[in-house]
Amino acid sequence: MTDMHKAARQVLSVAEPLIETLVTDEGCELVDVTYHREPQGWVLRVYIDRTGGVTIADCQSISRQLGDMLEARDVMRHAYTLEVSSPGLNRPLKKAADFERFAGQRVRVKTKAAVQGRRNFLGKLLGCADGLVQVDVDGTGVRLPLDSIGRANIEYDFSGKK
């Protein structure tokens, strides 16, 4: 792990619990937080959601409060850009509760290591039980250990096919 990755993890270990508390207090759900270096500099991205969706006003309010809070607590060690937004149509799925909540949706899952000889799965999410995410891939049920998932997203189908 590079020094840059260590620095980012250290910032996230302090910032994420603070962000979670603020977002929850505002009646939203924290979907994901990332912090990494991009060509233009360090970027802290916060993805929030709520039943019925988030508004621009929600994002602005949380961004203002979060910026003030991180500044007051001197959490950020570098100049950074703060972005607060909705997770979008291809919402990431992180926790077991996410996989339960979005059962029935089409998902794309990438595992950290091969499961049944492959790492990429696209299919209908059936849910999550006992630490196993269940996906119907072309009529075949696949069980993926939650801790083996590197990335999972809802895969919005623009074709209208089910």
PAVORO-763658 format. One record per residue: residue number from 0; x, y, z of N, C-alpha, C in turn; residue in one letter. Coordinates in steps of 0.2 Angstrom, whole numbers, plus 2048, in hexadecimal, padded with zeros to 3 digits. Example, Ala and Ser with C-alpha at 12.3 -4.5 7.8 and 13.67 -1.06 7.14 Angstrom:
BEGIN
<node 0,<842,7E4,827>,<83E,7EA,827>,<842,7F0,827>,"A">
<node 1,<840,7F5,823>,<844,7FB,824>,<840,800,827>,"S">
***
This chain:
BEGIN
<node 0,<804,7FA,800>,<800,800,800>,<804,806,800>,"M">
<node 1,<803,80B,7FC>,<807,811,7FB>,<806,816,801>,"T">
<node 2,<80A,81A,802>,<809,820,807>,<803,824,806>,"D">
<node 3,<801,825,7FF>,<7FB,828,7FD>,<7F5,824,800>,"M">
<node 4,<7F5,81E,7FE>,<7EF,81A,801>,<7EF,81A,808>,"H">
<node 5,<7F4,819,80C>,<7F4,819,813>,<7F1,820,816>,"K">
<node 6,<7F3,826,812>,<7F1,82C,814>,<7E9,82D,813>,"A">
<node 7,<7E7,82A,80E>,<7E0,82A,80C>,<7DC,826,811>,"A">
<node 8,<7DE,820,813>,<7DB,81C,818>,<7DB,81F,81F>,"R">
<node 9,<7E0,822,820>,<7E0,825,827>,<7DB,82B,827>,"Q">
<node 10,<7DB,82F,822>,<7D6,834,822>,<7CF,831,822>,"V">
<node 11,<7CD,82C,81E>,<7C7,829,81E>,<7C5,826,825>,"L">
<node 12,<7CA,823,829>,<7C9,820,82F>,<7C6,825,834>,"S">
<node 13,<7C8,82B,834>,<7C6,831,838>,<7C0,834,835>,"V">
<node 14,<7C0,836,82F>,<7BA,839,82C>,<7B4,835,82B>,"A">
<node 15,<7B4,82F,829>,<7AE,82B,828>,<7A9,82B,82E>,"E">
<node 16,<7AB,82A,834>,<7A6,82A,839>,<7A3,831,83A>,"P">
<node 17,<7A7,836,839>,<7A4,83D,83A>,<79F,83E,834>,"L">
<node 18,<7A1,83C,82E>,<79C,83D,829>,<796,839,82A>,"I">
<node 19,<796,833,82C>,<791,82E,82D>,<78C,831,832>,"E">
<node 20,<78E,834,838>,<78A,837,83D>,<787,83D,83A>,"T">
<node 21,<78A,842,836>,<787,848,833>,<782,846,82E>,"L">
<node 22,<783,841,82A>,<77E,83F,825>,<778,83C,828>,"V">
<node 23,<779,838,82D>,<773,834,830>,<76F,83A,834>,"T">
<node 24,<773,83E,837>,<76F,844,83B>,<76B,848,836>,"D">
<node 25,<76D,848,830>,<769,84C,82B>,<764,848,827>,"E">
<node 26,<763,842,82A>,<75D,83E,827>,<75F,83A,821>,"G">
<node 27,<765,839,81F>,<768,836,819>,<76C,830,81B>,"C">
<node 28,<76D,82C,816>,<771,826,817>,<778,827,813>,"E">
<node 29,<77E,825,817>,<784,826,814>,<785,820,80F>,"L">
<node 30,<786,820,809>,<787,81B,804>,<78E,819,803>,"V">
<node 31,<792,81E,803>,<799,81D,801>,<79D,823,803>,"D">
<node 32,<7A4,822,804>,<7A8,828,805>,<7AF,825,802>,"V">
<node 33,<7B2,82A,7FE>,<7B8,828,7FB>,<7BD,82E,7FC>,"T">
<node 34,<7C3,82D,7FC>,<7C8,833,7FD>,<7CE,830,7F9>,"Y">
<node 35,<7D0,834,7F4>,<7D6,832,7F0>,<7D8,838,7EC>,"H">
<node 36,<7DE,837,7EA>,<7E2,83C,7E6>,<7E0,83B,7DF>,"R">
<node 37,<7DE,841,7DC>,<7DD,841,7D4>,<7E1,846,7D1>,"E">
<node 38,<7E1,847,7CB>,<7E6,84B,7C8>,<7E5,853,7CA>,"P">
<node 39,<7DF,855,7CC>,<7DE,85B,7CF>,<7DF,85C,7D6>,"Q">
<node 40,<7E1,857,7DA>,<7E2,857,7E1>,<7DE,852,7E4>,"G">
<node 41,<7DE,852,7EB>,<7DA,84E,7EF>,<7D3,84F,7EF>,"W">
<node 42,<7CE,84A,7EF>,<7C7,84A,7EE>,<7C4,846,7F3>,"V">
<node 43,<7C0,849,7F7>,<7BC,845,7FC>,<7B5,845,7F9>,"L">
<node 44,<7B2,83F,7F7>,<7AC,83E,7F4>,<7A7,83A,7F9>,"R">
<node 45,<7A1,83D,7FA>,<79C,83B,7FF>,<796,839,7FB>,"V">
<node 46,<794,833,7FB>,<78D,832,7F8>,<788,830,7FD>,"Y">
<node 47,<782,834,7FC>,<77D,834,801>,<776,832,7FE>,"I">
<node 48,<772,82F,801>,<76B,82D,7FF>,<766,82E,804>,"D">
<node 49,<760,82E,802>,<75A,82D,807>,<754,82B,803>,"R">
<node 50,<74F,828,806>,<749,826,803>,<746,82B,7FF>,"T">
<node 51,<745,82A,7F9>,<743,82F,7F4>,<748,833,7F1>,"G">
<node 52,<74E,832,7F3>,<754,835,7EF>,<756,83B,7F3>,"G">
<node 53,<75C,83E,7F1>,<75F,844,7F4>,<75E,849,7EF>,"V">
<node 54,<75E,84F,7F2>,<75D,855,7EE>,<764,859,7EE>,"T">
<node 55,<764,85E,7E9>,<76A,862,7E9>,<76B,866,7F0>,"I">
<node 56,<766,868,7F3>,<766,86B,7F9>,<769,867,7FF>,"A">
<node 57,<767,860,7FF>,<76A,85C,803>,<771,85B,803>,"D">
<node 58,<773,85B,7FD>,<77B,85A,7FB>,<77E,861,7FD>,"C">
<node 59,<77B,866,7FC>,<77E,86D,7FE>,<77F,86E,805>,"Q">
<node 60,<779,86C,809>,<779,86D,810>,<77E,868,813>,"S">
<node 61,<77F,862,811>,<783,85D,814>,<78B,85F,812>,"I">
<node 62,<78C,862,80C>,<792,864,80A>,<795,86A,80F>,"S">
<node 63,<790,86F,810>,<792,874,814>,<794,872,81B>,"R">
<node 64,<78F,86E,81E>,<791,86C,825>,<797,868,825>,"Q">
<node 65,<798,863,821>,<79D,85F,821>,<7A4,862,820>,"L">
<node 66,<7A4,867,81B>,<7AA,86B,81A>,<7AC,86F,821>,"G">
<node 67,<7A7,872,824>,<7A8,875,82A>,<7AB,871,830>,"D">
<node 68,<7A8,86B,830>,<7A9,866,835>,<7B1,863,834>,"M">
<node 69,<7B2,862,82E>,<7B9,85F,82D>,<7BE,864,82E>,"L">
<node 70,<7BD,86A,82C>,<7C1,870,82E>,<7C2,871,835>,"E">
<node 71,<7BD,871,839>,<7BD,873,840>,<7C1,86D,844>,"A">
<node 72,<7C1,867,841>,<7C4,861,844>,<7CB,860,841>,"R">
<node 73,<7CD,864,83C>,<7D3,863,839>,<7D5,85C,837>,"D">
<node 74,<7D0,859,834>,<7D0,852,831>,<7D4,851,82B>,"V">
<node 75,<7D3,856,826>,<7D7,856,820>,<7DE,858,820>,"M">
<node 76,<7E3,855,81E>,<7EA,857,81E>,<7EC,85A,818>,"R">
<node 77,<7E8,85A,813>,<7EA,85D,80C>,<7E4,861,80A>,"H">
<node 78,<7E6,866,805>,<7E0,869,802>,<7DC,864,7FE>,"A">
<node 79,<7D6,865,7FE>,<7D1,860,7FB>,<7CB,863,7F8>,"Y">
<node 80,<7C8,85F,7F4>,<7C1,861,7F1>,<7BC,85C,7F4>,"T">
<node 81,<7B7,85F,7F7>,<7B1,85B,7FA>,<7AB,85B,7F5>,"L">
<node 82,<7A9,855,7F3>,<7A3,854,7EF>,<79E,850,7F3>,"E">
<node 83,<798,852,7F3>,<793,84E,7F6>,<78D,84D,7F1>,"V">
<node 84,<78B,847,7F0>,<786,846,7EB>,<782,840,7EC>,"S">
<node 85,<77D,83F,7E8>,<77A,839,7E8>,<77E,833,7E5>,"S">
<node 86,<77C,82D,7E6>,<780,827,7E4>,<77E,826,7DC>,"P">
<node 87,<779,829,7DA>,<777,828,7D3>,<774,821,7D1>,"G">
<node 88,<772,820,7CB>,<76E,81A,7C9>,<772,814,7CA>,"L">
<node 89,<779,814,7CA>,<77D,80E,7CB>,<780,80E,7D2>,"N">
<node 90,<77B,80F,7D6>,<77D,810,7DD>,<782,80A,7E0>,"R">
<node 91,<787,80B,7E3>,<78B,806,7E6>,<787,802,7EC>,"P">
<node 92,<789,7FC,7EC>,<786,7F8,7F2>,<78C,7F6,7F6>,"L">
<node 93,<78C,7F7,7FC>,<792,7F6,801>,<790,7F1,806>,"K">
<node 94,<78A,7F2,80A>,<789,7EF,810>,<784,7E9,80E>,"K">
<node 95,<783,7E4,813>,<77E,7DF,812>,<777,7E2,811>,"A">
<node 96,<776,7E7,815>,<76F,7EA,815>,<76E,7ED,80E>,"A">
<node 97,<773,7F0,80A>,<772,7F2,804>,<770,7EC,7FF>,"D">
<node 98,<773,7E7,800>,<772,7E1,7FB>,<76B,7DE,7FD>,"F">
<node 99,<768,7DF,803>,<761,7DD,805>,<75C,7E2,802>,"E">
<node 100,<75E,7E9,803>,<759,7EE,801>,<758,7EE,7F9>,"R">
<node 101,<75D,7ED,7F6>,<75D,7ED,7EE>,<75C,7E6,7EB>,"F">
<node 102,<759,7E1,7EF>,<758,7DB,7EC>,<753,7DC,7E6>,"A">
<node 103,<754,7D8,7E1>,<74F,7D9,7DB>,<752,7DD,7D6>,"G">
<node 104,<757,7E1,7D7>,<75A,7E6,7D3>,<760,7E2,7CF>,"Q">
<node 105,<761,7E5,7C9>,<767,7E2,7C5>,<76D,7E5,7C8>,"R">
<node 106,<772,7E1,7C9>,<779,7E3,7CC>,<77F,7E1,7C8>,"V">
<node 107,<784,7E4,7C9>,<78B,7E2,7C6>,<78F,7E2,7CC>,"R">
<node 108,<792,7DC,7CD>,<797,7DB,7D3>,<79E,7D9,7D0>,"V">
<node 109,<7A3,7DB,7D3>,<7AA,7D9,7D2>,<7AD,7D7,7D8>,"K">
<node 110,<7AF,7D1,7D8>,<7B2,7CE,7DE>,<7BA,7CF,7DE>,"T">
<node 111,<7BD,7CF,7E4>,<7C4,7D0,7E5>,<7C8,7CB,7E2>,"K">
<node 112,<7C5,7C5,7E3>,<7C8,7BF,7E0>,<7C3,7BB,7DD>,"A">
<node 113,<7C5,7B6,7D8>,<7C0,7B2,7D5>,<7BC,7AE,7D9>,"A">
<node 114,<7B6,7AE,7D7>,<7B1,7A9,7DB>,<7AD,7A5,7D5>,"V">
<node 115,<7AE,79F,7D5>,<7AB,79A,7D0>,<7AF,79C,7C9>,"Q">
<node 116,<7B5,79E,7CA>,<7B9,79F,7C4>,<7B8,7A6,7C1>,"G">
<node 117,<7B5,7AA,7C4>,<7B4,7B1,7C1>,<7B4,7B6,7C6>,"R">
<node 118,<7B5,7BD,7C4>,<7B4,7C2,7C9>,<7AF,7C7,7C7>,"R">
<node 119,<7AC,7C7,7C1>,<7A6,7CB,7C0>,<7A0,7C8,7BF>,"N">
<node 120,<79B,7CB,7C2>,<794,7C8,7C2>,<78F,7CD,7C0>,"F">
<node 121,<78A,7CC,7BC>,<785,7D0,7BA>,<77E,7CC,7BB>,"L">
<node 122,<77A,7CF,7BF>,<773,7CB,7BF>,<76F,7CE,7C4>,"G">
<node 123,<769,7CA,7C6>,<764,7CD,7CA>,<766,7CB,7D1>,"K">
<node 124,<766,7D1,7D6>,<768,7D0,7DD>,<762,7CC,7E0>,"L">
<node 125,<764,7C7,7E3>,<75F,7C3,7E7>,<75F,7C5,7EF>,"L">
<node 126,<764,7C8,7F1>,<765,7CA,7F8>,<76B,7C8,7FB>,"G">
<node 127,<76B,7C8,802>,<771,7C6,806>,<76F,7C3,80C>,"C">
<node 128,<772,7BD,80D>,<771,7B9,813>,<777,7B6,816>,"A">
<node 129,<778,7B6,81C>,<77E,7B2,81F>,<785,7B4,81C>,"D">
<node 130,<785,7BB,81A>,<78C,7BD,817>,<78D,7BB,810>,"G">
<node 131,<787,7B9,80C>,<788,7B7,805>,<783,7BB,801>,"L">
<node 132,<786,7BF,7FC>,<781,7C2,7F8>,<77F,7BD,7F2>,"V">
<node 133,<779,7BD,7F1>,<776,7B9,7EC>,<774,7BC,7E6>,"Q">
<node 134,<777,7BA,7E0>,<775,7BD,7DA>,<773,7B8,7D5>,"V">
<node 135,<76E,7B9,7D1>,<76B,7B5,7CC>,<76F,7B7,7C5>,"D">
<node 136,<774,7B3,7C3>,<777,7B5,7BD>,<775,7B0,7B7>,"V">
<node 137,<771,7B3,7B3>,<76E,7AF,7AD>,<76B,7A8,7AF>,"D">
<node 138,<767,7A9,7B5>,<763,7A3,7B7>,<767,79E,7BC>,"G">
<node 139,<76D,7A0,7BD>,<771,79C,7C2>,<772,7A0,7C8>,"T">
<node 140,<771,79E,7CE>,<772,7A1,7D4>,<779,7A1,7D6>,"G">
<node 141,<77C,7A7,7D8>,<783,7A7,7DA>,<783,7AA,7E1>,"V">
<node 142,<787,7A7,7E5>,<788,7AA,7EC>,<78F,7AD,7ED>,"R">
<node 143,<78F,7B3,7EE>,<796,7B7,7EF>,<797,7B9,7F6>,"L">
<node 144,<79C,7B7,7F9>,<79D,7B9,800>,<79E,7C1,800>,"P">
<node 145,<79A,7C4,805>,<79A,7CB,805>,<7A1,7CE,806>,"L">
<node 146,<7A5,7CB,809>,<7AC,7CE,80A>,<7B1,7CC,804>,"D">
<node 147,<7AE,7C9,7FF>,<7B2,7C8,7F9>,<7B1,7CD,7F4>,"S">
<node 148,<7AC,7D1,7F5>,<7A9,7D6,7F0>,<7AE,7DC,7F0>,"I">
<node 149,<7B1,7DD,7EA>,<7B5,7E3,7EA>,<7B0,7EA,7E8>,"G">
<node 150,<7AC,7E8,7E4>,<7A7,7EE,7E2>,<7A1,7EB,7DF>,"R">
<node 151,<79B,7EE,7E1>,<794,7EC,7DF>,<790,7F2,7DE>,"A">
<node 152,<78D,7F2,7D8>,<788,7F8,7D7>,<782,7F5,7D4>,"N">
<node 153,<77D,7F9,7D5>,<776,7F8,7D1>,<778,7FA,7CA>,"I">
<node 154,<776,7F6,7C5>,<777,7F7,7BE>,<770,7F9,7BB>,"E">
<node 155,<770,7FF,7BA>,<769,801,7B7>,<769,7FF,7B0>,"Y">
<node 156,<764,7FC,7AE>,<763,7FA,7A7>,<75E,7FF,7A3>,"D">
<node 157,<761,803,79F>,<75E,808,79B>,<75A,805,795>,"F">
<node 158,<75A,7FE,794>,<757,7FB,78E>,<74F,7FA,790>,"S">
<node 159,<74E,7FA,797>,<747,7F8,799>,<746,7F1,79A>,"G">
<node 160,<74B,7ED,798>,<74A,7E6,798>,<74A,7E3,7A0>,"K">
<node 161,<747,7DE,7A2>,<747,7DC,7A8>,<74C,7D5,7A8>,"K">
***
